[in-house]
Amino acid sequence: MQIRTLPVADIELPQELSRLRELAYDLWWCWSPHATRLFAWIDPDHWKRYHNPVELLINVEPHQWARLLSDPEFLRAYQQTMASWDAYHDQPRPAADALPGPVAYFSMEFGLHESLGVYSGGLGILAGDHCKAASDLGVPLVGVGLLYQSGYFRQTVDADGFQQHFYPDYDFARLPLAPVAGPTGGVLTVPIDLPGRVVQAAVWKVQVGRVPVLMLDTDIPLNDPADRPITGVLYVRGREMRLIQEYVLGVGGVRALRELGIRPAVWHMNEGHVAMLGLERARNRVRSGEGLAEALSAVARNCVFTTHTPVPAGNEQFDLALARKYLEPWAKDVGCNVEEPLALGTEAGSFNLTVLAIRLSSSVNGVSRLHGDVSSDMWRHLWPGAPEKPVGHVTNGVHTETWIGPEMRALYTHHVGHDWEQHLLEPEWWKRIHDVADADLWAAHRQQKERLVRFVRERVREQAARHGHAPDELRRVEALLDPAALTIGFARRFATYKRAALILTDLDRLRRLLGDPSRPVQMIFAGKAHPADRAGQDGIRKLFRMTQEEFSGRLVYLEDYDMEMGRMLVQGCDVWLNNPRRPQEASGTSGQKVPVNGGINASVLDGWWVEGYRGDNGWAIGDGSEQATQEEQDAADALALYETLEHGVIPRFYDRDESGLPRHWIATMKAAIESTVSPFSAHRMVSQYVGEIYQPAAARR
């Protein structure tokens, strides 16, 4: 779909390289190694610092263009990259024939690339991967979200381990997005009715390959200064501001699509934050002459809802009086009592957006098989007389090309198939990995691991310098981590149920585990705790102090976890650790990014790993049993974790043949690749949504 935008950045390019502007504004570059290599070629230092082609092109000096124009290899790379970009956009769109119109995909956050800091964690990363896979497959989809002036917080950790929060002030003119053109030539804005006033939201577009993502921005001069910060911060702490954000997204998103003439065949609510879109759609139908009950029923028919968490804090709840305040204008518009829309979302004395989303949709799914079962148990009472499992599931997947490292990409290209990216929907095809020489696979993974070690050293040195460490101490960072040692990674939100500090349960046992000079083990941790999550921040402080004291050099904590760091970790770690309290991990997609890079999962049997684990492709921590209390569960899982590492992971990693290769370990790597890359790809996920969720919903219109 064509959505016209307005120029905003001051970019001057030679005529011979003029298409670099088009490329910079299409995030296809972020999963194209040819495109990222081309931008790095223009200015390596700038690219390493920002990873943002718009920022880069704004700052290129004229003499740099003269140098590049005289470089025939650069010009050849430019032509090849643009030819690849054209070929990508010209691909057939078979998925488009399966739907009578586009899918409107609403999400509170989109994790597309680290240069666009409008994401916090798994929900946003999943949304970004969903859009990328839809683009690859030619699914007609348009994303809708909010454009946050400060995004999610950036994190530092002080010398005592306390998490510090700071919020950047983004200059949108220097980011890979552009304002959408309105009918009169200016920026498109849409009005949102709030109690006592109307707020305007400007509409921006981020192009993600063949998928546009629209983002709403209230920080514009048309609005009162008190309303401009509505789209200021992702997951703002204030409850009323949070509700206003979700109202603006639901109502404003529907209005933006209508202004652009986009008529979705399916409306996909990615988590309950966006449920207000159903009320806005119903309001439009009432204004067209339908009765309210008929309008609500019609809206639900082609609206689908994905719930992402069984944790109560993840299901947005608001005080009834606050919800009533913002629903009253809607009720007046449609000619009903405010208690009617309030009742649609009321659950246990609160206004619950998950409940509202369920009641305004005709299909509800969790994001793994186990999560679908758990969600059915949680919400079955909302379907009187419904089947035993009213909530289905589409297990999450990851956009493989976004997360794969360069050495493993080259390995697949040279030894598995030059077009391996085209076979992500063919599980049998991936058995070819068993024909790859063990030494070649081990070398590719080892190279990615060495790059991770360099990355960690650089980040730790920057942090230590900020903490005031002396030059000799900073030089010693060059010896931090051993590329030959078993490296275990743990990176995710520091929510309490994810139990980042479970490995610290028995320090004597941990000392023995990490302190064996004949079988060295090192662990890398990363992750943020929400500014309101004191328990999560305490966990970071406890872990950080361990990395500075007794376990210095063997435990490392990296601050300011983002997509760049996530890529480095999943590409370089030998083992990916996941130990949540079952069954509170809905999916846990970070572990799905590891096998394609030669890493292996060691996880509690929760989320996707219940489906992914088959015995020869990684480790299960515990047997999936659940104890009577949290304390008993934590103790049992900690014991299982130590035993898994001591008797499974570590011995297998250090079991080497006469050539120095860990043959049994490499067999596990190959089993992990064969069994998980295709089934847990975002291509499979989006294809499943099209066939099982979108097509039936479109047929119900």
C-alpha positions, 0 to 999 in steps of 0.5 A, spaced: 500 500 500 502 506 498 502 512 503 505 518 501 510 522 506 513 528 506 521 530 506 524 531 513 531 530 513 536 535 510 540 530 506 544 532 500 546 526 495 550 525 489 546 524 483 549 517 482 548 515 489 541 518 490 537 512 491 541 511 498 535 516 501 530 511 499 534 505 502 535 509 508 528 510 509 526 502 508 528 498 514 529 492 510 536 494 510 537 492 518 536 485 515 540 485 509 547 484 510 549 487 503 545 494 505 548 494 512 555 493 509 554 499 504 552 504 510 558 502 514 563 503 508 560 510 507 563 512 514 565 506 519 566 510 525 559 513 525 555 507 523 558 503 529 556 509 533 549 510 531 547 504 526 542 509 523 543 510 516 539 517 516 543 520 521 549 517 517 547 521 511 545 527 514 552 528 516 557 525 510 561 531 508 562 532 501 569 530 500 567 523 503 562 522 497 568 524 492 572 518 495 566 513 494 565 515 487 572 514 485 571 507 488 569 502 483 568 497 488 563 501 492 559 503 486 558 496 484 556 494 492 551 500 491 548 497 484 548 490 487 544 492 494 539 497 490 538 491 485 537 486 491 532 492 494 528 492 488 528 485 487 525 484 494 520 489 493 518 486 486 517 479 489 510 476 488 505 476 494 501 470 494 499 471 501 495 477 499 491 473 494 489 469 501 486 475 504 480 480 501 484 486 504 490 488 509 491 486 516 491 492 521 496 490 526 496 494 533 501 494 538 503 498 544 511 497 542 514 495 535 522 493 536 524 494 529 531 496 530 535 499 536 535 506 532 528 506 533 527 506 541 520 505 541 520 498 544 522 495 551 522 488 550 519 481 548 512 484 546 515 489 541 521 485 539 515 480 537 511 485 533 517 487 529 519 480 527 511 479 525 512 485 521 518 483 518 516 476 516 509 479 513 513 483 509 518 477 507 511 473 505 508 478 502 502 479 507 498 485 506 499 488 513 499 495 516 502 496 523 499 501 528 503 504 534 505 510 538 511 514 536 514 516 543 518 522 544 523 519 549 521 511 548 523 507 553 528 508 558 536 508 557 539 504 563 546 505 567 548 502 573 552 506 578 558 503 582 553 500 587 549 496 583 543 501 583 539 502 576 539 509 574 534 511 568 534 516 563 530 518 557 533 521 551 529 526 547 529 523 540 530 528 534 525 524 529 528 528 523 534 524 524 531 517 524 528 512 519 521 515 519 517 520 515 511 524 517 505 522 513 502 527 508 495 529 509 490 531 504 492 539 504 499 537 503 501 538 510 502 533 515 496 528 516 493 529 523 487 525 526 483 528 532 482 524 539 476 526 543 478 526 550 474 529 556 473 536 555 478 537 549 480 534 543 487 532 542 491 532 535 496 526 533 500 527 527 501 520 523 508 518 521 510 512 517 516 507 518 517 503 512 519 495 514 520 492 507 513 491 504 510 493 510 508 500 513 508 502 520 504 508 522 505 511 529 502 517 532 505 523 535 501 528 540 508 532 541 506 537 536 504 545 537 497 544 535 496 541 542 496 544 549 502 543 552 499 539 558 497 534 552 503 534 548 507 529 553 501 523 552 506 520 547 512 522 551 514 515 554 513 508 553 510 504 559 509 511 563 508 510 570 502 514 571 496 510 571 491 515 568 497 517 563 497 510 561 490 509 559 490 516 555 496 513 551 492 507 550 485 511 548 489 515 543 492 509 540 486 505 539 482 511 537 487 515 533 489 509 530 483 507 527 482 514 525 488 514 521 487 508 517 480 511 515 483 518 513 488 514 509 483 510 505 485 503 508 480 498 509 482 492 513 479 486 512 482 484 519 484 487 525 489 484 530 490 486 537 497 485 539 496 485 547 490 488 551 493 495 551 490 496 544 483 494 545 480 501 545 480 500 537 474 496 538 470 501 541 472 506 536 470 502 530 463 500 534 462 508 534 463 509 527 458 503 525 453 507 530 454 513 526 452 509 520 445 507 523 447 501 526 444 499 533 450 499 539 449 491 540 449 490 532 455 494 532 459 491 537 457 484 534 460 486 527 466 489 530 468 483 534 467 478 527 473 480 524 477 482 530 482 478 533 486 478 539 493 475 542 494 475 549 502 475 551 502 474 558 499 470 564 502 475 569 497 479 572 501 485 572 501 484 564 494 485 564 492 492 564 487 494 569 484 501 571 480 504 577 473 504 575 472 511 576 478 513 572 475 508 566 468 511 567 471 518 566 474 516 559 468 512 556 463 517 558 464 521 551 464 515 547 457 513 551 454 520 549 456 519 542 453 512 541 447 514 545 448 509 551 449 509 559 457 509 560 456 503 564 455 499 558 462 500 555 464 499 562 461 493 563 465 490 557 471 490 561 469 490 568 473 484 572 474 483 579 472 490 580 477 493 575 476 495 568 481 490 565 483 491 557 484 484 556 477 482 558 475 488 553 479 485 548 476 478 549 469 481 548 471 485 542 474 479 538 472 473 535 478 469 536 483 469 542 490 466 542 496 465 546 503 465 544 505 458 545 501 451 546 502 451 554 500 459 554 494 457 550 492 452 556 494 457 561 490 463 558 484 458 557 484 457 565 484 464 566 479 467 562 474 461 561 469 464 565 468 469 560 465 464 555 459 461 558 458 454 555 464 455 551 469 449 550 474 447 555 480 451 551 477 457 548 483 460 548 487 457 542 495 458 540 500 460 535 507 459 538 511 465 537 517 465 532 523 470 530 525 473 524 531 469 522 535 474 518 534 479 523 538 475 529 543 470 525 550 472 525 554 473 519 559 467 520 553 463 521 549 466 515 555 465 511 556 457 513 549 456 511 550 459 504 556 455 503 554 449 506 547 448 506 544 452 500 545 459 497 538 460 498 537 458 505 532 464 507 527 461 502 526 455 506 524 457 513 517 454 512 520 447 510 523 443 516 525 437 512 530 442 509 534 443 515 536 436 516 542 438 511 545 441 517 547 434 519 552 434 512 556 440 514 563 438 517 563 439 525 569 443 524 566 448 520 560 449 524 564 449 530 569 455 527 563 459 525 560 459 532 567 460 535 568 466 531 561 469 533 563 468 540 570 471 539 566 478 537 561 477 543 567 477 547 570 483 544 563 487 545 563 485 552 570 488 553 568 494 550 562 495 554 565 493 561 570 498 560 566 504 558 562 502 564 568 502 569 571 508 566 564 512 568 565 508 575 572 512 576 576 506 575 584 507 574 587 506 567 591 500 569 584 497 571 581 499 565 587 495 561 585 489 565 578 489 562 582 486 555 583 479 559 575 479 561 572 473 558 575 467 555 573 465 548 575 458 549 570 457 556 563 455 556 559 461 555 552 462 558 547 468 557 541 470 560 538 476 557 531 479 558 527 483 563 528 483 570 521 481 572 521 477 578 518 471 575 524 470 570 528 469 576 535 472 574 538 470 580 536 463 581 543 461 579 545 465 586 541 460 590 547 456 593 553 460 592 558 454 595 555 450 589 556 456 584 563 457 586 565 450 585 561 451 578 565 457 576 572 456 579 574 449 576 580 451 572 580 445 568 573 446 565 572 454 566 565 457 565 563 464 565 556 467 565 553 474 561 547 477 564 543 483 561 536 486 562 532 492 565 527 492 570 521 497 570 522 503 574 516 502 578 519 494 579 523 495 586 524 487 586 527 487 579 532 493 581 534 489 587 535 483 583 540 487 578 543 490 584 545 483 587 547 480 581 551 486 579 555 486 586 557 479 585 560 481 578 564 486 582 566 482 588 567 474 589 565 472 581 569 478 578 571 476 571 566 470 571 560 473 572 558 479 567 552 484 567 551 488 561 547 495 562 542 498 557 540 492 554 537 493 547 536 490 540 544 490 538 546 487 545 541 482 544 543 480 537 550 480 540 548 475 545 544 470 542 549 470 536 555 468 541 553 465 547 554 457 547 548 456 552 542 460 553 539 460 560 532 461 561 529 459 568 522 462 569 517 460 574 513 455 570 507 457 567 509 464 567 513 465 561 508 465 555 513 464 550 520 466 551 522 468 544 529 470 546 531 462 546 528 461 539 534 466 536 540 462 539 540 455 535 540 458 528 547 461 531 549 455 534 547 456 541 543 451 545 538 452 550 537 450 557 531 452 560 525 450 564 519 447 561 515 453 560 513 457 554 516 455 547 521 450 550 515 445 552 514 444 544 521 445 542 525 440 547 526 433 544 531 431 548 537 431 544 537 438 542 538 442 549 537 441 556 530 441 560 531 444 567 527 440 571 521 435 569 515 441 569 512 439 575 509 445 580 510 445 587 505 448 592 509 454 594 513 459 590 519 458 595 519 450 594 518 451 587 524 456 587 528 451 591 527 445 586 528 449 580 535 451 583 537 444 585 535 442 578 539 448 574 545 446 578 545 439 576 543 440 569 549 444 569 554 440 573 552 433 570 549 435 563 552 442 560 559 442 562 561 435 561 559 435 554 562 442 552 569 439 555 568 432 552 573 433 546 576 428 541 583 428 539 582 434 534 580 438 540 572 438 537 567 437 542 563 432 537 557 430 542 556 438 543 556 439 536 551 434 535 547 437 540 548 444 536 546 440 529 540 437 533 538 444 535 538 447 528 534 442 525 529 442 530 528 449 531 530 454 526 524 452 521 518 451 526 520 457 531 521 462 525 516 468 524 515 465 517 512 459 520 508 464 525 505 469 520 503 463 515 499 460 521 496 467 523 494 467 515 491 460 515 488 459 522 486 466 524 486 472 519 482 468 513 477 465 518 476 472 521 476 476 514 470 471 512 466 473 518 466 480 516 
